[in-house]
Amino acid sequence: MAVRQFSAWLWLMGMATMAAAQPLTLKRIAPDAIQVRRYETLQVRVEVVADYDNPFDPTQIRIDGEFLTPSGKRLLVPGFFTQDFERVSPDGTSLRPVGAPYFAVRFTPTELGTYRYRIVVTGQGKRQVTSQWLTLKVSPNPSAKGFVRRSNFGHLRFDDGTPFCPCRLECLLVKQQLERLRTLVFGDEAKRR
């Protein structure tokens, strides 16, 4: 008898929780631009009404940006939960929150032309809400070289093919090569100097 009562209580609690649950709603989408230059970042602020205990747990709430590139590729960009801050001390070590925390999606286009995108919100129980399609126009950016990537030979290069050689790394490599050359030419005597 006690098992039935406990089961009935659990069922009622589950029903009460479901009844109190807020419907998953996409309240507002606020992109910071409708046009950017190539390799510049678009940030879309997303406000949702949803039930979740942990905004960092994608099984409770997940925000994604679905982007269609001018060449027809589909890209899914995960969103994140964030908070804006301002510096309040002269040395910049103390911060104060500004406004309420929110969800955002950041995207950096690599192709020229018009992108289409929408926001997809997935809540508990795989309930999903999608926004209408929006457009992002991408114009040329002559000063941007692109992202740093590994080339075929293991070297680092920008998307435009320009070699990437961080100064500190380059100096370290030159120093190591000079030490090896010195040891080869002068032998162990070079290490004693």
N, C-alpha and C positions, 0 to 999 in steps of 0.2 A: 504494500500500500504506500509506504514511504517513497519507494522508487517512482511510482506513478505521480505522486504529488510533486516530487522534485522535477520530474520530466515536464509536467504541466507548468511548473513555475519557470523552468528554463524556456519553454516555448513562449509563454506570456512575456518574459523579459526580452526575448528576441523580437517579438511582434512590437513591443513598446519601443525598442530601439529603432526598428525599421520605420515605425510611425513618426518618431521624432527626427529621423534622418532628413537633412535638407536635400532637396533635389540638386543634382549637379547642374550648375548654370555658369555659362561664360558671361560674366558681367560686363567686361570692357577689354578692348585690345587697343593699345596705344603705341604704334610704331614711332620711333624718334625721327624718321625720315621717310619720304616717298621716293627719293632719288639719292643714290650714293655713287661715289667713284669706285672703280674696281679696287679691291683689296681694302676698302674701308668697311667698318663694322656697322651693321644695322642692329639696333636693340629694340625688341618689342616687349613692352610691359603688358602683363596679362593679369587681369583681376578675375577671380573665380569665386563662386559660392559652392562650397563642398564640405562634406564631413571627412576630416582626417585628424589623426592625433600627431602624426609626424610628417611635416611637409617634405622631408628628405627621403621618405620611403616610397619608391615608385609603385609598390603594390597598393598603397593607399591613395595616392594622387600622382599623376604623371602629366607633364606638359611637354608637348612636342611641337616643333615647327616643321611643316611639310613644305618643301620648296621644289618647284619645277623650274629647271634651268632653261635658258633660251635654246639649248641644244636638245632638250627633251628629257634629261636625266631627272630622276626623282631622288631628293635628298631628305633624310629625316634627321633633324637637329634636336637633341634633347634640351629641354628647358631646365631651369634651376630656380631655387628659392634664394632670395637675396635681400639685403638691407643696405640702404644708403647711409653714409656717415659724413660728418664734417669735422675738420680739425679744430680743436678749441684751445690748444696751448700754443705758445709761440714756437716751441721746438717741434711741434707736430706729433708729439707722443700720445696726447690724449684725444680721444674721439668721442663724438656725441651722435646718437642715431638721429636721422632726419626722416620724418614720415614713418609710415608703417612698412613692415616687410612685404615683399611681393614676389610673384613669379616673373621670370623673364626668359626670353629666347634671344640669343645673339647669333648673328650670321654674317660671314664675310664672303661676298661673291667673288668668284674667280673668272667669270665669263662676262662679256659685254652684252647688253641687250636688256630685255624685259623678263624678269622673273615673276612667277606667280607663287603665292604662298598662302597658307592658312594655319591656324593654330588648332591642335587636336588635344583635348583634355580627356584623360581617362581616369575615372574614379574607382572606388571599391566596387567589386562585383563586375568589373570590366564595362561599366556604363561609360559611354563616350559622348562627348559634345564637340562639334567642330564649328569653326567660324566660317564666314563667307571667304571666298578667295580674294586676296588683295594683290596689288602689283608693286613691284620694286624695279625702278629703272636704274640701270648701271651704265655709267659713262666712262670714257677712258681716264686713266690716271697716269700720266707720263712719269711722275716721280716715284711711283711704287714699283718695286721689283718683284713682289709676290712673297709667297711663303718660302721658308728654307726647307729644302728636301735633300735626300741623299741621291747622288747621281749614280750612273751605272758602275762607276769605278770606286764607289764608296766615299767620294768627296762630297762636300756640302755645296749646294747651288741654290740660287733663288729660282722661282718659276720661270723667269725670263732668260735663264741660262748663265747669269752672272755668278762667278764663284763667291761663296761666302767663306770668309776666313776671319774668325773673331781675333781681334788684336792680341789678347792675352795668350790664346792658344798658339797663334803664329809665333809670338816671341818665345814661348816655352819650347816649341819645336826647333826653332833656329838655335836656341841656346844648347839644346840636347845634341843637335847635329854638330855644332862647333866643338863641344866637349869630346864627341866621338872622333872627330877629325884630329883634334889636338892629341888625343891618346894614340891614334894610329901613327901620326907623324913623329911625336916625341916619346912615345911609349909610356912607361910608368913614371918617368921623370915629370911629366905634365901634371900628374895628380899630386905630386909633392910640392909644387910651386904655390 
